[in-house]
């Protein structure tokens, strides 16, 4: 079994910064891509940023230039700067993990980010 545990959410004023972290543990052979998603109330979950094992990065247009994704072998971080009220959402960590001979998709429990105006 594989677990993803997120930390670092909270309440911040507009223009401020937060850093989210996600640590994967369990029966992990290899992690390919790691991603951050978010879901605001009444909206669909959206992909915020992703990073592959080879270091290829991708960002949603709405966060380019403000958010930075990084990772070690089994952790992924999201540095969020110049936060806006529209960044308010529950943020979820996602990882594609090779475990037990198969590649599976795992999710964290989510962490709340609230940006006040």
C-alpha positions as a printed Julia matrix, in Angstrom:
117×3 Matrix{Float64}:
   0.0    0.0     0.0
   1.12   3.57   -0.72
   0.2    6.69    1.22
   0.5   10.34    0.25
   0.46  12.85    3.1
   0.18  16.56    2.41
   1.09  19.45    4.67
   1.49  23.19    4.54
  -1.96  24.55    3.79
  -3.51  27.41    5.71
  -4.87  30.92    5.63
  -2.88  33.71    4.02
  -3.59  37.23    2.81
  -3.58  38.06   -0.89
  -0.03  38.59   -2.09
   1.37  36.19    0.46
   3.08  32.82    0.07
   2.57  29.23    1.15
   4.55  26.07    0.57
   2.79  22.73    0.24
   4.58  19.45    0.7
   3.56  15.88   -0.05
   5.43  12.8     1.09
   4.86   9.37   -0.39
   5.53   6.26    1.68
   4.87   2.55    1.57
   5.71  -0.13   -0.97
   7.21   2.15   -3.59
   9.45   0.9    -6.33
   9.43   4.01   -8.44
   7.38   7.19   -8.83
   6.95   8.55  -12.34
   5.0   11.8   -12.32
   3.89  13.79   -9.28
   1.2   16.42   -9.52
  -0.78  18.99   -7.61
  -4.47  19.44   -8.27
  -6.95  21.8    -6.66
 -10.67  21.96   -6.26
 -12.56  25.09   -5.34
 -16.14  24.95   -4.02
 -18.59  24.28   -6.83
 -15.83  23.73   -9.39
 -14.18  20.74  -10.99
 -10.81  19.53   -9.83
  -8.08  21.06  -11.98
  -4.43  20.26  -12.58
  -2.19  22.96  -11.15
   1.32  21.65  -11.79
   3.17  18.46  -12.58
   6.72  17.17  -12.59
   8.04  13.96  -14.08
  10.84  11.79  -12.77
  13.01  13.35  -15.45
  12.23  16.85  -14.22
   9.81  17.92  -16.95
   7.55  20.67  -15.58
   4.06  21.77  -16.51
   1.85  24.5   -15.05
  -1.69  25.7   -15.46
  -1.77  29.09  -17.15
  -3.42  30.61  -14.1
  -0.39  29.88  -11.89
   2.54  30.31  -14.28
   5.14  32.65  -12.86
   3.69  32.43   -9.35
   3.87  28.72   -8.42
   6.91  26.44   -8.54
   6.77  22.66   -8.31
   9.78  20.65   -7.2
  10.47  17.13   -6.02
  12.9   14.7    -4.52
  12.57  10.98   -5.09
   9.38  10.5    -3.06
   8.28  14.02   -2.16
   6.78  16.87   -4.11
   6.53  20.51   -3.09
   4.52  23.43   -4.37
   5.83  26.9    -3.61
   2.99  29.35   -4.07
   3.82  33.05   -4.26
   1.73  36.14   -4.93
  -1.37  34.25   -3.91
  -4.77  35.5    -5.04
  -8.24  34.9    -3.58
  -9.03  32.76   -6.62
  -6.3   30.34   -5.52
  -8.51  29.35   -2.6
  -9.19  25.62   -2.87
  -8.42  22.23   -1.45
  -5.09  21.16   -2.91
  -4.44  17.47   -3.61
  -1.21  15.65   -4.23
  -1.22  12.92   -6.88
   1.43  10.41   -7.85
   1.82   7.62  -10.39
   3.57   4.9    -8.42
   5.12   1.65   -9.5
   4.31  -0.7    -6.63
   3.99  -4.45   -6.53
   4.58  -4.83  -10.23
   1.93  -2.39  -11.45
   1.64   1.34  -12.02
  -1.13   2.88   -9.94
  -2.52   6.31   -9.28
  -2.59   7.58   -5.68
  -4.09  10.66   -4.04
  -3.45  12.51   -0.83
  -6.23  13.56    1.51
  -6.08  17.21    0.51
  -5.03  20.37    2.29
  -7.04  23.58    2.46
  -5.56  26.81    1.12
  -7.52  29.97    1.82
  -6.44  33.34    0.46
  -8.19  36.36    1.92
  -8.57  39.63    0.03
